[in-house]
Amino acid sequence: DPVLRGSTCASNTKPGWSLLLGFCHEFYRAFNQSDLPLRLVTSFSLASLVWIITKTTVRFGGRAAGLCSFLLSFLNPLFFRWYIKSESYLFFLPCVMFGLWFYVKGQKKIGGLLLVLSIFFRIEAALIVSLVCAFDFARSHYRKSLALLAALSAAVLLWLCFIYVVQGDIARLDCGAAAGYNTFYRDKN
């Protein structure tokens, strides 16, 4: 439905989130109006976020710190709100954290792919990917950093194309929620 798509995506500048929720909506329609696909995707994402936080804490702080971080992240009301509302952070953070984890472990292709994919959930990931490129470049890994930088550039270009296709104008890149208001312009009427 073009009217529904236009009204839904007018405030959404996150292509990965739009696609993920779009697929969940199609499954919703296919499975007799069941929200099971969306709940499965969000549950998996929340579980992976709690797991990677706990795993990282255990690695650097030991088992007691890992248990504390598990309890704090599992009972975190912010994570619960993200789960209930299916917010983009719920998909962005696991993607970034797993990307960094794989990248540091030496599996740079998988890590780089996850880092670049995280850009499609939140554009702020472009800064994280840029920092990873800079650190690799400083450590004389020129080829790897240039490959990751090329993937970053392609991802940002695709992101901008998404904005243009959905919203119809690059000028709306600085739009506010739902209504598309420019944040620097306020009508004084």
Stockholm file with secondary structure:
# STOCKHOLM 1.0

chainA/1-189         DPVLRGSTCASNTKPGWSLLLGFCHEFYRAFNQSDLPLRLVTSFSLASLVWIITKTTVRFGGRAAGLCSFLLSFLNPLFFRWYIKSESYLFFLPCVMFGLWFYVKGQKKIGGLLLVLSIFFRIEAALIVSLVCAFDFARSHYRKSLALLAALSAAVLLWLCFIYVVQGDIARLDCGAAAGYNTFYRDKN
#=GR chainA/1-189 SS CHHHHHHHHTTCCCHHHHHHHHHHHHHHHHTTSCCHHHHHHHHHHHHHHHHHHHHHHHHHHCHHHHHHHHHHHHTCHHHHHHHHHTCTHHHHHHHHHHHHHHHHTTCHHHHHHHHHHHTTTCTTHHHHHHHHHHHHHHTTCHHHHHHHHHHHHHHHHHHHHHHHHHHSCGGGGGBCTTTCCBTTCCCCC
#=GC SS_cons         CHHHHHHHHTTCCCHHHHHHHHHHHHHHHHTTSCCHHHHHHHHHHHHHHHHHHHHHHHHHHCHHHHHHHHHHHHTCHHHHHHHHHTCTHHHHHHHHHHHHHHHHTTCHHHHHHHHHHHTTTCTTHHHHHHHHHHHHHHTTCHHHHHHHHHHHHHHHHHHHHHHHHHHSCGGGGGBCTTTCCBTTCCCCC
//
